[in-house]
Amino acid sequence: MKRLIDKFTRRVEISHESRDVAAESGIVSRRKEAEQADNCRLECLPPEVRRYILSILNLSHLSALVHASPTFHQQYLVDRRYILCKSLEATIGCLTVEAYAVHRLSAPRNTSEFFDWYSEKCSHRAVPVTNDLTEGVASTIAGFYLRSVKPVVEECACRMLDNLAKNADDDHGDQQTIRPSQTEIMRLTRAAYRFQLLCQLTSPERTIRSSTEEKLQTLLNIMEPWEVEELFTFYQFALGVYDKVFTDIYWDLHPDNPKFDDQARPPTPDGAFDLDSGFVRDNLLEGTAIRGLTFLHTVLFQIKEHEHLVSTMQKQMKSSYIPINGMVGMFGETQQIIRRQEQPSIRDKMEADRVPLVFVRDELNRPPRTWTIIWGDTYSNLYGLHIPDEMRCWGYVFWDEATLERTGGAELLRNQWEECWGGYDPRGDFVRFEEGSLEE
């Protein structure tokens, strides 16, 4: 049975490629006969066995199977909620909490209640959240993952590995053959979902502007500092995508472009944007980035023509003044100082006490090797602008120890950290908490 399932799963993965290969090599009929025999064996299995097969597939394989087989499709419809929930667990595991959080926040609700729920779920990840999902919710979560999360995460991983290869030592010649591990993909996926939460929390339809920073800080307070870095790294990836787009469409949107000559000045013509102003450009970048994963997917994959890109961006570009990036933004030094003064935490005390935090192994809920390297195997609650942007460019916080060894990433990390800080520890900028000042 296991061999049969493994064989079918493998064929699902390569089916769209194998047809072309088979046609070119003249073995279409033999391959087709073999596939028909396997299909017959699978579709003749008892219903309870077919149910089990469907329940252990990840979402991509599940989708492929139910579209390829009428028998399995019918079985899927009979027990859709159970199968979708099991497939979500097989695909994203404990990150189902993040996926469900995105779904819950997509509808208007009390954000204080949401944060209470989210904090509690993040503290008890071993308890399956799929028990709380209806069939409709599970279907919505699965669809969003397949349409938006998975392809954007894979593109992000590819670009960051390319940046790592460009910046690391040339002696590591196997960089181009590296495929992200399951743990690495899970870290990236967690960052993507939390990026979506950030976008939802900053939606002008959800909250008054004055409370946005408070809500974002509450979100960050739930995370470990290296998880905040994951989020910020993914956010900067999105900024980089739109920054390139802004450069590509600069003249198309320039107020001096002759196509706007029929409009009087001032004000700036409709459809034009002053991207020469750093202030305006930064605010437009932020506002466009926080449109979320669906629009990011559209820009990355669905727009092929330049004019289509221009018209789409003219409709979707907007300014935001939260701010998120920059020295006074949510990830900047000023906000972290204010937070430590107004909301001192046990994590701050752990940092002040230099509590040991050594790398054990690559697991989703443990700090990555890069984090323990830069902080000397002790706890740090710093993130954001205390970390060089050059390190986030290649996704330092996502990669396993094995990837660092194969690519020269560890040496690159140490060099970039040394170039930024020398022998200085930026944790020294913050006042040490007096012993006993925090409640246990």
C-alpha positions in Angstrom: 0.0 0.0 0.0 2.7 2.5 0.9 4.6 1.7 -2.3 1.4 2.3 -4.3 0.7 5.6 -2.6 4.3 6.8 -2.9 4.3 5.9 -6.6 1.1 7.7 -7.3 2.2 10.8 -5.3 5.5 10.9 -7.3 3.6 10.6 -10.5 1.3 13.5 -9.5 4.4 15.7 -8.9 5.8 15.1 -12.4 2.8 14.4 -14.5 2.7 17.7 -16.4 6.4 17.3 -17.2 6.4 13.6 -18.0 3.9 14.0 -20.8 6.2 16.2 -22.8 9.2 13.9 -22.1 7.3 10.8 -23.1 6.0 12.4 -26.3 9.5 13.3 -27.4 10.9 9.9 -26.6 8.2 7.8 -28.2 7.0 6.0 -25.1 3.6 7.5 -24.7 1.6 4.3 -25.1 3.7 2.3 -22.6 3.5 5.1 -20.0 -0.2 5.6 -20.5 -0.8 1.9 -20.0 1.2 1.9 -16.8 -0.7 4.9 -15.5 -4.0 3.4 -16.4 -3.1 0.2 -14.5 -2.1 2.2 -11.4 -5.2 4.3 -11.6 -7.3 1.2 -11.7 -5.6 -0.2 -8.7 -6.1 3.0 -6.8 -9.7 3.6 -7.8 -10.7 0.1 -6.9 -9.5 0.4 -3.3 -12.1 0.3 -0.6 -13.6 3.7 0.4 -11.9 3.8 3.8 -8.5 3.3 2.2 -9.2 6.0 -0.4 -10.2 8.3 2.5 -6.9 7.5 4.3 -4.9 8.3 1.1 -6.7 11.6 0.7 -6.1 12.5 4.3 -2.3 12.1 4.2 -1.6 14.2 1.0 -0.5 17.8 1.2 -2.7 20.4 -0.4 -0.9 20.4 -3.8 -1.1 16.6 -4.2 -4.7 16.5 -2.9 -5.7 19.1 -5.5 -4.0 17.2 -8.2 -5.6 13.9 -7.2 -9.2 15.0 -6.9 -8.9 16.8 -10.2 -7.4 13.7 -11.9 -9.7 11.0 -10.5 -13.5 11.1 -10.5 -13.6 8.4 -7.9 -11.3 10.2 -5.5 -13.1 13.5 -6.2 -16.4 11.9 -5.1 -14.7 10.5 -2.0 -13.3 13.9 -1.3 -16.8 15.5 -1.5 -18.3 12.9 0.9 -15.8 13.9 3.7 -14.5 17.3 2.6 -14.0 19.0 6.0 -12.1 16.1 7.5 -9.8 15.7 4.4 -9.1 19.4 4.1 -8.2 19.7 7.7 -5.9 16.7 7.6 -4.3 18.0 4.4 -3.8 21.4 6.0 -2.0 19.7 8.9 0.1 17.7 6.5 1.0 20.9 4.6 1.7 23.6 7.1 1.4 21.7 10.4 1.3 24.1 13.4 1.2 27.1 11.1 -2.5 26.3 10.6 -2.8 28.7 13.6 -1.3 31.5 11.4 -3.5 30.6 8.5 -6.6 30.6 10.7 -5.6 33.9 12.3 -5.4 35.5 8.8 -8.9 34.2 8.1 -10.3 35.4 11.4 -8.9 38.9 10.9 -10.2 39.1 7.4 -13.7 39.8 8.9 -14.5 42.8 11.1 -14.0 41.9 14.8 -12.7 43.2 18.1 -8.9 43.2 17.7 -8.4 42.9 21.5 -10.3 39.7 21.4 -8.4 38.6 18.4 -5.0 39.2 20.1 -6.1 37.3 23.2 -7.1 34.3 21.0 -3.9 34.5 18.8 -1.6 34.8 21.8 -3.2 31.8 23.5 -3.0 29.7 20.3 0.6 30.6 19.7 1.4 29.5 23.2 -0.2 26.1 22.7 0.7 25.1 19.2 0.6 21.4 20.0 -3.2 21.6 20.2 -4.6 21.2 16.6 -6.5 24.3 15.6 -8.2 22.4 12.8 -10.8 21.1 15.3 -12.2 24.7 15.2 -12.5 24.9 11.4 -15.8 24.5 9.5 -15.7 23.0 6.0 -16.1 26.5 4.5 -13.3 28.0 6.6 -10.9 25.0 5.8 -11.7 25.4 2.1 -11.0 29.2 2.2 -7.7 28.7 4.1 -6.6 26.0 1.7 -7.5 28.1 -1.4 -5.6 31.1 -0.1 -2.5 29.0 0.7 -2.4 27.4 -2.8 -3.2 30.7 -4.7 -1.2 33.2 -2.8 1.0 31.9 0.1 2.8 29.0 -1.5 3.8 30.7 -4.8 5.0 33.9 -3.1 6.9 32.0 -0.5 8.7 29.9 -3.2 9.6 33.1 -5.1 10.9 34.8 -2.0 13.0 31.7 -1.2 14.4 31.6 -4.7 15.3 35.3 -4.7 16.9 35.2 -1.3 19.0 32.2 -2.2 20.1 34.0 -5.3 21.2 37.0 -3.2 23.0 34.6 -0.8 24.9 33.1 -3.8 25.8 36.5 -5.1 27.1 37.8 -1.8 28.8 34.7 -0.4 32.2 33.3 -1.1 32.7 32.0 -4.7 34.3 28.8 -3.3 30.9 27.3 -2.6 30.0 26.1 -6.0 26.9 24.1 -5.2 24.7 27.1 -4.2 22.6 26.9 -7.3 21.5 23.3 -6.5 20.2 24.1 -3.0 16.5 23.5 -2.4 15.0 24.9 0.8 14.4 22.4 3.5 11.0 21.8 5.1 12.0 23.9 8.1 13.2 26.7 5.9 9.9 26.7 3.9 8.0 26.7 7.2 9.9 29.7 8.5 9.2 31.6 5.3 5.5 30.5 5.4 5.2 31.8 8.9 6.6 35.1 7.9 4.2 35.3 4.9 1.2 34.7 7.1 2.3 37.2 9.7 3.0 39.7 6.9 -0.6 39.3 5.9 -1.7 39.9 9.5 0.3 43.1 9.5 -1.4 44.2 6.3 -4.8 43.5 7.7 -4.1 45.3 10.9 -3.0 48.4 9.0 -6.1 48.5 6.8 -7.8 51.9 7.0 -11.1 50.2 7.0 -10.3 48.3 10.2 -9.0 51.0 12.6 -8.4 54.6 13.2 -4.8 55.7 12.4 -3.9 56.6 15.9 -4.4 53.0 17.2 -2.5 51.3 14.3 0.9 51.5 16.0 -0.5 50.1 19.2 -2.0 47.1 17.4 1.2 46.4 15.5 3.2 46.5 18.7 0.8 44.1 20.3 1.3 41.7 17.3 5.1 42.0 17.6 5.0 41.4 21.4 3.5 37.9 20.8 6.5 36.9 18.7 10.0 35.9 19.7 12.6 38.5 18.4 13.9 36.2 15.6 10.3 35.7 14.5 9.9 39.5 14.3 13.0 39.4 12.1 11.3 36.9 9.9 8.4 39.2 9.5 10.5 42.3 8.8 12.7 40.3 6.3 9.6 39.3 4.4 8.2 42.8 4.6 11.4 44.2 3.1 11.2 41.5 0.3 7.8 42.9 -0.6 9.2 46.5 -0.5 12.0 45.4 -2.8 9.5 44.0 -5.3 7.5 47.2 -5.4 10.7 49.4 -5.4 11.7 47.7 -8.7 8.2 48.2 -10.1 8.3 51.9 -9.2 11.6 52.2 -11.1 10.2 50.4 -14.1 7.1 52.6 -14.3 8.8 55.8 -13.2 8.3 57.8 -16.4 4.9 56.4 -17.1 3.7 58.0 -13.9 5.8 61.1 -14.0 3.8 64.3 -13.9 5.8 65.7 -16.8 4.9 62.8 -19.1 3.2 64.3 -22.1 0.2 62.0 -21.7 -0.8 64.2 -18.7 -0.6 67.5 -20.7 -4.4 67.8 -21.0 -4.6 68.2 -17.2 -4.0 71.6 -15.5 -1.3 72.0 -12.8 -1.5 72.1 -9.8 -2.5 69.6 -8.5 -0.6 66.6 -9.6 -2.5 65.1 -12.6 -4.8 62.1 -11.9 -2.8 58.9 -12.4 0.6 60.6 -11.9 2.9 60.2 -8.9 5.9 62.2 -7.9 8.4 59.5 -7.3 11.3 61.9 -7.3 10.5 62.9 -3.7 12.0 60.4 -1.3 9.3 61.1 1.2 6.5 60.5 -1.2 8.1 57.4 -2.7 8.7 55.8 0.7 5.1 56.4 1.8 3.8 55.0 -1.5 6.1 52.0 -1.1 4.8 51.3 2.4 1.1 51.8 1.4 1.4 49.6 -1.6 3.3 46.8 0.2 0.6 46.5 2.9 -2.0 45.7 0.3 -1.1 42.1 1.2 -0.2 38.8 -0.3 -2.9 38.6 -3.0 -1.8 41.8 -4.7 1.9 40.8 -4.3 1.1 37.6 -6.0 -0.6 39.5 -8.8 2.4 41.7 -9.4 4.8 38.8 -9.3 3.0 36.3 -11.5 -0.1 37.6 -13.2 1.0 40.8 -15.0 2.9 40.2 -18.2 2.6 43.4 -20.2 4.1 46.8 -19.2 0.9 48.8 -19.9 -1.0 46.4 -17.8 1.5 46.9 -15.0 1.2 50.7 -15.3 -2.6 50.7 -15.2 -2.7 48.3 -12.3 -0.3 50.2 -10.2 -2.1 53.5 -10.9 -5.2 52.0 -9.4 -3.5 50.3 -6.5 -0.7 52.6 -5.3 -1.5 54.4 -2.1 0.4 56.3 0.6 0.8 55.2 4.2 2.1 57.2 7.1 2.2 54.6 9.9 5.3 54.3 9.6 6.6 50.7 9.4 10.1 51.1 8.1 12.7 53.7 9.1 14.2 54.8 12.4 10.9 55.9 13.9 8.9 53.0 12.4 7.6 49.9 14.1 10.9 48.1 13.6 13.1 51.1 14.3 15.2 52.1 17.4 12.8 54.8 18.6 9.8 52.5 18.9 11.8 49.8 20.6 13.0 52.3 23.2 9.5 53.5 23.9 8.2 50.0 24.1 10.9 49.0 26.7 10.0 52.1 28.8 6.3 51.6 28.7 5.9 47.8 28.4 9.1 46.2 29.9 8.9 42.5 29.3 10.5 39.3 30.6 12.3 39.1 27.3 14.0 42.4 28.0 15.2 41.0 31.3 16.5 37.8 29.7 18.5 40.1 27.3 19.8 42.2 30.2 20.9 39.0 32.0 22.4 37.6 28.9 20.5 34.3 29.4 22.2 31.6 27.4 20.4 30.8 24.1 22.4 28.2 22.2 21.6 26.6 18.9 20.3 23.1 19.4 18.9 22.0 16.0 16.9 23.4 13.2 13.3 23.4 14.3 10.5 25.8 13.6 10.1 27.0 17.2 13.8 27.3 18.0 16.1 30.2 17.0 18.1 29.6 13.8 21.9 29.3 13.9 22.3 32.7 12.4 20.5 34.3 15.4 22.7 32.6 18.0 25.8 33.5 16.1 25.3 37.2 16.0 24.2 37.4 19.7 27.0 35.1 21.0 24.7 32.3 22.2 22.8 34.6 24.6 19.3 36.1 24.5 18.6 39.3 22.6 15.3 41.1 22.2 16.6 43.4 19.5 15.3 43.4 15.9 14.7 45.6 13.0 17.2 48.4 12.3 19.7 47.0 14.8 20.2 44.3 12.1 22.0 45.2 8.9 19.6 45.3 5.9 22.3 43.5 3.9 21.7 40.4 6.0 17.9 40.5 5.5 18.5 40.8 1.8 19.6 37.1 1.7 17.1 36.0 4.3 19.6 35.2 7.0 17.0 34.3 9.6 15.4 31.6 7.4 18.2 29.3 6.6 19.3 26.0 8.3 22.8 25.4 9.6 23.4 23.0 6.7 22.5 25.7 4.1 24.9 28.1 5.8 27.7 25.5 5.6 27.0 24.7 1.9 26.8 28.4 0.8 29.3 30.2 3.0 26.4 32.0 4.6 27.9 31.8 8.1 31.1 33.6 7.0 29.0 36.2 5.1 26.9 36.7 8.2 29.9 37.3 10.5 31.5 39.7 7.9 28.4 41.8 7.5 27.8 41.9 11.3 31.4 42.9 11.9 31.2 45.6 9.2 28.1 47.0 10.9 29.0 46.8 14.6 32.7 45.9 14.9 33.2 44.5 18.3 30.3 46.5 19.8 27.2 44.8 21.2 24.1 47.0 20.4 22.3 45.6 23.4 24.6 47.8 25.5 22.5 50.8 24.3 19.6 49.8 26.5 19.4 50.3 30.2 19.7 47.1 32.2 16.6 46.3 34.2 17.2 46.1 37.9 16.9 42.6 39.3 13.4 42.0 40.5 11.9 44.9 38.6 9.8 42.5 36.5 7.1 40.3 37.8 7.8 36.7 37.4 
